[in-house]
């Protein structure tokens, strides 16, 4: 039977899906319960929400009790996007981090290790998470490491066997981590594979009569010519006439306006008054 949930419930559910912490999820669940219809056909829904609220409260209480015993760690976000390397033991996480970023990592160190990967001029932050084991979320660093993973844009998954893959899936699900995942399989073009799955694009700007500028500029997917102009300089917006686009335009160098949606590898030449 339909439950006829209104827009307030739908908005609360969207907020829950975007929540980054257990505290935020708890508040969203309370909003969902308050907004959920209260009639016979919605009893199952309300019971499910109450059960989730109860479990989250218990989890938060346990976390508060163990705060003094639990190690806390955080990592400042850098670059245009963040990728986390998550996997079981002896799967090549440190090797790939070293290869892509040149970071001098220590294998087996039980704390995150960080490097910056230069992908065609775009800086990407890569974080290696210590090897995942059963009940990972209950270890001293588990909650902190889960929080670091949630802030990323992509999980690069490492494992040796199907059993290890199942373990990783289970532990990520328990930690309520829901991010795009790319399975690492010694791809030669791993940099390109990573880039395709990130929520950003790279574009080049150029001045009339000159070669494209370097480094490239990163933008969120769906960004327009106006978005790029705002990022470069406010005068580009104020004095904008048109932009010539090479790449996503119908023909090379086509003159287009503010609303044109840019694509990866576009070259943009601004013309101002």
Rosetta blueprint (number, residue, H / E / L):
1 X L
2 X L
3 X L
4 X L
5 X L
6 X L
7 X H
8 X H
9 X H
10 X H
11 X H
12 X H
13 X H
14 X H
15 X H
16 X H
17 X H
18 X H
19 X L
20 X L
21 X L
22 X H
23 X H
24 X H
25 X H
26 X H
27 X H
28 X H
29 X H
30 X H
31 X H
32 X H
33 X H
34 X H
35 X H
36 X L
37 X L
38 X L
39 X L
40 X H
41 X H
42 X H
43 X H
44 X H
45 X H
46 X H
47 X H
48 X H
49 X H
50 X H
51 X H
52 X H
53 X H
54 X H
55 X H
56 X H
57 X H
58 X H
59 X H
60 X H
61 X H
62 X H
63 X H
64 X H
65 X H
66 X L
67 X L
68 X L
69 X L
70 X L
71 X L
72 X L
73 X L
74 X L
75 X L
76 X L
77 X L
78 X L
79 X L
80 X L
81 X E
82 X E
83 X E
84 X E
85 X E
86 X E
87 X E
88 X L
89 X L
90 X L
91 X L
92 X L
93 X H
94 X H
95 X H
96 X H
97 X H
98 X H
99 X H
100 X H
101 X H
102 X L
103 X L
104 X L
105 X L
106 X L
107 X L
108 X L
109 X L
110 X L
111 X L
112 X L
113 X E
114 X E
115 X E
116 X E
117 X E
118 X E
119 X E
120 X L
121 X L
122 X E
123 X E
124 X E
125 X E
126 X E
127 X E
128 X E
129 X L
130 X L
131 X L
132 X L
133 X L
134 X L
135 X L
136 X H
137 X H
138 X H
139 X L
140 X L
141 X L
142 X H
143 X H
144 X H
145 X H
146 X H
147 X H
148 X H
149 X H
150 X H
151 X L
152 X L
153 X L
154 X E
155 X E
156 X E
157 X E
158 X E
159 X L
160 X L
161 X L
162 X H
163 X H
164 X H
165 X H
166 X H
167 X H
168 X H
169 X H
170 X H
171 X H
172 X H
173 X H
174 X H
175 X L
176 X L
177 X L
178 X L
179 X L
180 X L
181 X E
182 X E
183 X E
184 X L
185 X L
186 X L
187 X L
188 X L
189 X L
190 X H
191 X H
192 X H
193 X H
194 X H
195 X H
196 X H
197 X L
198 X L
199 X L
200 X E
201 X E
202 X E
203 X E
204 X E
205 X E
206 X E
207 X L
208 X L
209 X L
210 X L
211 X L
212 X L
213 X L
214 X L
215 X L
216 X L
217 X E
218 X E
219 X E
220 X E
221 X L
222 X L
223 X L
224 X E
225 X H
226 X H
227 X H
228 X H
229 X H
230 X H
231 X H
232 X H
233 X L
234 X H
235 X H
236 X H
237 X H
238 X H
239 X L
240 X E
241 X E
242 X E
243 X E
244 X E
245 X E
246 X E
247 X L
248 X L
249 X L
250 X L
251 X L
252 X L
253 X L
254 X E
255 X E
256 X E
257 X L
258 X L
259 X L
260 X L
261 X E
262 X L
263 X L
264 X L
265 X L
266 X L
267 X E
268 X E
269 X E
270 X E
271 X E
272 X E
273 X L
